[in-house]
Amino acid sequence: EARAELEKAVALDPTHWLPHWELSLAAARLGRMGESCAEAEEAVRLSGEASVAVAIHACACYARGDAPKGEALRAQLEERGRAGYVPPGLLALIDMARGELDAAARRLEASADSKDPWLCTFRNFPAPFGPGQAPIEALLARFDL
């Protein structure tokens, strides 16, 4: 049902990236990682490489088993972060998709310290990318999320 509504949004404006980003998340929730990755890649292209789109694309690549592509996207965001601001919560999502929970926890701490607006949306990300692991859940509970 949600997918049908998102497809309508794509039909209304095929050049807008956000419906593709949402389609990527919806596909991930269903375990369709190839589809998730393709939609995320389209969101990256249409958004002009928005950090949030790049982050979800990286997560989808890792979840699909394409670690080299995920790593390239993670490196792209890390480089962007050296030149400007990349929300640490987005990098924490990538760390979780990589299975690096300690790194994710450090970034979530930084996210809380910097008042990262993405932190409050963290629970909305699907399991392959978002919370669910005990140390992360404990940290989010500490932040009252």
C-alpha positions in Angstrom: 0.0 0.0 0.0 2.8 2.5 0.9 4.7 1.4 -2.2 1.7 2.3 -4.4 1.5 5.8 -2.8 5.2 6.3 -3.3 4.9 5.2 -7.0 2.2 7.8 -7.4 4.6 10.4 -6.0 7.2 9.3 -8.5 4.7 9.6 -11.3 3.8 13.1 -10.2 7.4 14.3 -10.3 9.9 11.7 -11.6 12.8 14.1 -11.0 12.3 14.4 -7.2 14.6 12.3 -5.1 12.6 11.9 -1.9 10.1 9.2 -3.2 13.0 7.1 -4.3 14.7 7.4 -0.9 11.4 6.3 0.7 11.1 3.4 -1.8 14.6 2.4 -0.8 13.6 2.2 2.9 10.4 0.4 2.1 12.2 -2.2 0.0 14.8 -2.7 2.8 11.9 -3.3 5.3 10.8 -6.1 3.0 14.3 -7.5 2.7 14.6 -6.6 -1.0 18.1 -5.3 -0.8 18.7 -5.2 -4.6 15.7 -3.0 -5.0 16.6 -0.9 -2.0 20.0 -0.3 -3.4 18.7 0.7 -6.9 16.1 3.1 -5.4 18.8 4.6 -3.1 21.1 5.0 -6.1 18.4 6.9 -8.0 17.8 9.1 -4.9 21.5 9.9 -4.8 21.5 10.8 -8.5 18.4 13.0 -8.4 19.3 14.7 -5.1 22.7 15.8 -6.3 24.3 13.5 -3.8 22.5 14.6 -0.7 24.3 13.1 2.4 21.1 11.4 3.6 20.7 9.7 0.2 24.3 8.7 0.0 24.1 7.2 3.6 21.1 5.1 2.8 22.7 3.9 -0.5 25.8 2.9 1.5 23.6 1.0 4.0 21.7 -0.8 1.2 25.0 -1.8 -0.5 26.4 -3.3 2.7 23.1 -5.1 3.4 23.1 -6.5 -0.2 26.6 -7.7 0.2 28.3 -5.1 -1.9 30.9 -4.0 0.6 33.2 -2.3 -1.9 30.4 0.0 -3.1 29.3 0.6 0.4 32.8 1.4 1.4 33.3 3.9 -1.5 30.1 5.7 -0.4 31.1 5.8 3.2 34.5 7.2 2.2 32.7 9.8 0.1 30.7 11.0 3.2 33.8 10.9 5.4 35.6 13.1 2.9 32.6 15.4 2.7 32.6 15.6 6.5 36.2 16.8 6.6 35.3 19.7 4.3 31.9 20.5 5.9 29.1 19.1 8.0 27.8 15.5 7.6 25.4 14.5 10.4 27.1 11.9 12.6 23.8 10.0 12.8 24.0 9.2 9.1 27.5 7.9 9.5 26.3 5.8 12.5 23.7 4.2 10.2 26.5 3.1 7.9 28.6 1.8 10.8 25.6 -0.3 11.9 25.2 -1.7 8.4 28.9 -2.6 8.5 28.4 -4.3 11.8 30.7 -1.9 13.6 28.6 -1.2 16.7 31.3 0.5 18.8 31.9 3.0 16.0 28.1 3.5 15.6 27.8 4.1 19.4 30.6 6.8 19.3 28.9 8.5 16.3 25.5 8.4 18.1 27.2 10.1 21.1 28.5 12.7 18.8 25.1 13.0 17.2 23.5 13.7 20.6 26.3 16.2 21.5 25.9 18.1 18.3 22.1 18.1 18.4 22.0 16.2 15.1 18.4 16.5 13.8 18.6 13.0 12.3 19.0 11.4 15.7 15.3 11.8 16.6 14.4 9.9 13.4 16.7 7.0 14.0 14.1 4.5 15.0 12.3 5.0 11.6 15.1 3.4 9.7 14.6 -0.3 8.8 16.4 -3.0 10.7 19.2 -3.6 8.2 20.3 0.0 8.6 18.9 1.1 12.0 18.6 0.1 15.6 17.9 -3.3 17.0 21.2 -4.3 18.5 21.4 -4.2 22.3 24.2 -1.7 22.7 22.5 0.7 20.3 19.1 0.2 21.9 20.6 1.0 25.3 22.2 4.2 23.9 19.0 5.4 22.3 17.1 4.7 25.5 19.6 6.8 27.4 18.8 9.6 24.9 15.1 9.0 25.6 14.5 7.9 22.1 
